[in-house]
Amino acid sequence: MTTESEKFEKYGQEWWNPTGKLFSLHRINPLRFDYFSGAAGELKDKKVLDIGCGGGLLAEKFAGAGASVTGIDLSPVAIEAAGKHAFDAGLSIDYRVSSPSKLAPEKSEAYDIIVCAEVLEHVDDLNAFLKDSLSMLKPGGLFFFGTLNKTMKSRFLAIFVAEDLLGMVPRGTHDYRKFVRPSVLKDILEENGVEIMELKGMSYDPFKLEFKISNDTTVNYLGYAKKRQGEK
């Protein structure tokens, strides 16, 4: 059985090929960063943790805006690709082959911003994953997320259409059983002292061949949440 991290081992330098197997990530990357950075405000000197950073597409955006960025991923191949690209781009990013459970004990309440984009739908134990992740967020800090809703529409569009029909995402990337309903995410976040501030959809326009921020959360959704003061 292929683990989630093993699915991404084969991509290597494909992470930075805008017309390659991961081209859809390149399409949504400016959109999601603009949304996250708009919610965050000034990023200079903010401490940011990008969990499941992959090849570093979002991490480099945050670093380029002046943030102090740590990126973690379970795939050594992805981290190697991320580190090489950041070096070539003249960016200093602390990349590590690690997980929230490994990092959390040494980084309690260390970060102003934690990002989990296109990651939650690949997690086996979402409760434990988020508990560890959010323990590293400072009180008043922001949690940015983007994932797939667990609906029949998302199953059809994200797997059958995007993977099997159009090849927008490599076949086998997603497992519908791991898709996350916003209500489930909300409950887990609140259990960890984190409150959702906004929830938006990210919709695909097949005529313009582009993504846009929308109010339709039935397939892709993203948003941000804030850790309450005094929470650990």
N, C-alpha and C positions, 0 to 999 in steps of 0.2 A: 504493500500500500504506500502510495506517495504522500509524504508529509507536506504541509503547507509550504515550509521553507524550501523543500526540494523542488516544488513546482517552479520556483524562481531561480534556481541554481543555473539553469541552462541559458539564461538570458545574457549574462556577461555584459559585453559592451552594447548589447541591444537596448540597454537602459537609456542610452543617449542617442539613439537613432530615431529621429522624429518621423521617419517613414517606415520603421521596422515593426516588429511584432507588438511593441508597446506604444504605438503611435497615438492610441486613444488617451493615454496618460499625458502625452505632450499636448494634446488638444485641450484637456481640462485643467492643466497645471496653472496657466496664467489666470484662469477664471477662479479657481479655488484659492490661489494665493491672494488675488485682489480682494476676495471676500474676507478671508482671514485677516489680512493686514488692515483692511478697513475697520474691522471690529476691534483690532488690537490697538490701533493708533500708532504712536511713535514706537519703533522697534529698536532703535539704537540702544545698545548695551543691555537689552532684555535677554534673559537666559531662556533659551528655547530647547526643548527636547522633542525630536521628531522620532516617534516610535514606529518601527516598520518602515524605515526611511527608503528602503530599496536602493536604487542607484543615486539617490540624493536630489531628485528634481525639486522637491519642495524645500529641502534643507538649504540648497544653494540660493533659493529666492530669499529666504529669511536672512541668511548670512550676507547676501548682497545688500540687504536693507540695513545692515549694521548690527544685527543681533549676534549674540554669542551662542552658537548652535552645537548641540550634541545630537548625533544621529545613531540610532541603534537598529540592528536587523539580525535575524537568525542566519541569514545567508552570507557566508564568507565571500562568495562570488560578487554579490551585490555591493557589499562593503568595499571590496577591492575596486570595483568599478567607480563607486562613489568617491573614494579617496583619490583615485587617479584623476578623475574629472575635476574635482575641487582644486587639486594641486595645479593642474594645467590652467585653471581659471584664476589662480592666484587667491583662492579663498581658504581661510583657516577654519576647518570644521572638525570637531572631535568625533570621528566615526569609530564605532565599536561593534564587534560581533557579540551581541548580548540581548537580553530580554528584560522586561520590567521586573520580573521576579528576582533576577540577578542584580540589577542596578539599584532597586528600591532601598535595600538596607544601607547603602552608602550615600544615597541622594535624597533623604527625607526632606520634603518641602524645599527643594533646591531650585525649582524652575518657575519662572513667571508665566510661561506658556508651554503647554504640552499639545502636540499634534498627533492625531491618529487618523490619517486619511487613507481610505481604501485599504484598511487593515482589519477592522472589526469583523468583517464578514469572512475572515480567514482564521479566526480564533476558536480554539476548542472549548476553553473554559472562560467565557466572557466575564463572569463575576470575579474570578480570581485575577484575570488580566487587568480589569479596570481598577480593582482595589489596589493592586501594586502600582499601576500607572498613576492613579490620582493621589497616592500617598507622597508622590514626588512633586506635587503641585503646591505652590505657596498659597496661603490664605489670600483670597482676592485675585488669585491667578486665573488664567483663562484656559479652557480645554476646547480645542478645535477638533471637529470630527467630520468625516464624510464616509458614507457606507451605503449599503443596499437594503431597501425595505423588504420585508418578507411578505410579498403579495404574489398572486398568480400573474399579475402584469409584469412584475419584476422578473419572475422566473421565465416568462416567455421572452421578454425583451433582452434581459441581461445574459441569459444562457442560450436559448434557442436562436434568437436573432443575432445578438452580438458575437457569440462564440461559434455556433454551428453554421449559421447562414451567411453572415457578412465577414466573419473573421476579424472583427474589430478588436477582439481579445482572444488570446490563444485558447483553443479548446481544452476544457478541463480546469480552467482557472478557478471557477466558482463552484461551490457546493451549496445548493439552495437551503439545505438544513441549517446552515450557519448564517443565513441572512438575518438581519436584526430589525425587528419592529421598533419604531420610535418610542412606543409606550414602554417596551422592555428596557431600552437604553435609558429612558427618563428615570425609571424606577431604580436601576442600578446606580446611576449617577447620584440620585438623591440619597441613597443609602450611604454614599461616601461623601456627603456634605457638599455636593456640587449641583447647581441648579441650571437647567437649560434656559438661556436668555433668548435664543432665536433658533428657529428651524426653517430651512428653506429647501426647495427642490433643485435638482440640477437636471434639466431636461435636454433631450437631443432633438434637434430639428433636422429631419431627414432631407428636407428640401435645400436648406442652406449648408448641410453637412457640418453643423457646429452645435456646441452645447451652450446653454444659457441658464442663469439663475432664474428660478420660477417659484411658484407657490405649490407646484405639484410634487408631493413627496412620495408618490406611490412606487417609484422605481429607485432612482438615486436621491439621496438627501444629504445635506450638510448643515452645520450650524455651530454654535459655540455655547459654552456653559461657563459658569463662574463658581469658584470654590468659596464657600461662605467663610467669613472671618471667624477665627477661633476653631476651625475644623482641622483635624489631623487625619 
